[in-house]
Amino acid sequence: MYDQSKKEQPLMQSETTKHQPAKRVQIVSIKMVRESSFLFSQRQVNSSEDAYQLFLPYLKDADREHFLVACLDTKNCPNFLHVCHIGSLNASIVHPREVMKVAILSNAASILIAHNHPSNVSTPSPQDIGITERLNEAGKILGIDLLDISLFVSLLIHH
């Protein structure tokens, strides 16, 4: 609470804040927590087939849409894999903020994204195309390249 006995007053105090108690601001640290790990025999992602092999274990048996992000270093070696969102049978709501958060925290030079269509429809939806464009734009602003987009239908891959 502001002490009325002091002669100095804040420079910009609006009518709405004059009678409110001070706002507590939390001091935080941000960390990524490792849930598990796996060995990726290719070590680098140099092709769509490499990307397919990286994501396949996480998408091949999924009964709902999963949206994954792989964070790569400057030599295209994947360092982190993140399940960004698990949706329903035919939808997964994804926002660039959630995708880029893990890329920023992991100091990624680039990312790969992948999601599945449990419905086995191999054509990218308008939403798929829209989020890809938004992620590409966000990546350009942040200096994080979007290298590849993989759409899994059963065990087939489409770009």
N, C-alpha and C positions, 0 to 999 in steps of 0.2 A: 504494500500500500504506500502511496506517495505521502511523505511527511509534509504536512501543510506549514510547519514552522520554518522550513528552509526557505530562504529568499529566492534561490534559483529554481526555475521551473523547466521542464523538458521543452525543447524547441518546438516540437510538433505533437501536441496532445489534443486529440479530438474530443468532442463532447461524449462520444460513446465509451472512451477509455478512462475518463476522469474518475469514475466511481467504481471501476473494476479492479480486482486484485491483479497483481503482477502475473504474467504468463510464465509458467515453468517451461524451460527449454531443455530437452533431454540431450545429453552428450552420449554419442553412440560410436561404436566401431562396426565396420562391415566386414564380414568374413564369409568365405565359401566353405562349406562343410563337405568333406569327401564321404560319400555314402558307400562306395565300393570302387573297384577298378578291374580292368581286364587287359589282356595282352592283345595288341593289334599287330599281327604278323607283317603286314605291309609297311609299317612304320610311318610312311608318308602317303598322302592322298594325291595321286598324280593323274587319276582318271575317274570317270563316272563309275567304273567297276570297283575301284578302291572305295569310293563313297558308299556304294551299295553294300560292300562287305563290312564297312564300319557300322552302318545302321541296321543291317539285316537282323542281328540277334534281338534287337529291341522292337522290331516292327513285324516280324514274320507271323507271329501268332496273336497279334493284338486284335481284340474283338471290338474295340472302339478306336476312334481316331486319336493318334498320338502325334504330337509335334515335337521334334527333337532338334537340338542345336549342337553342332560340334564346333569347338573352338580350336583353331589352328595357330601354330606359331609362324614365324617368317619363312620356314622351310616346308610348310604344309604338313607338318606333323601334328596330329590331333593330341591335345593335352587334356581336354575336358569334353565330356558328353553330358548334356543336360536335357532332361525331359521337361520341356517348357510348358506343355499343357496336355492333359488327357481330356478329350471331349466325349461326345456321344457317338452313336452309330454312324452318323453322317455329318457331324460338325465338330470343329475345334476352334474356339475363339482365341485368336492370337493377336497380341498388340506388339508393335516394335519395341516398346519400352521393356517388356519382359524378355524378349529375344536378346536385345542388346545389353541388358543388365549383366548377364553371365559373361558376355564377350568383353565388356569393360572390366569386370572384376578379375577376369583371367588374363588380362592384357593380350587378348587375341589380336593377331594381325589380320585374320580373316575368319569367316565362318562358313559352314555348310549347314543347310537345313533340310529336313526330311519329314514327311508325314505320310500316313497310310490312308487308304480308302477301303475300309472293311466291306463296303458295298460292292467292291470289285469294278467300280466305274473308273476307267483309266484316263478319261479326259479331265484335265484340270478345270475346276469350277471357276466361275467369275470371282469368288472370294479367294481362291488360291492365287489367281493372277493378281488380284488387288493387293493382297498381303505381300506377295513377292515384290511388287513395285514399291510398296511402302518400305519394306526392309532394305531394298537396294538404295533408296533415297536416304534412309536413316544411316546406313552404312557409309555412304559417301560423305555425309556430314561429319560422322565420327571418325572417319579414316579406317573403317573396318570393312574389308571387301567381302561381299557375298559371292562366293565362288561357284556354288552349285546348289540346285534345288532338286531334290529327289522325291518322287511320288511313288509310293509302293502300292501295288495292287496284287494281292496274293503274293507270289514270289517274283513278279515282274517289276522292272524299273522303267520309269518314263521320265524324260527331261523336257 
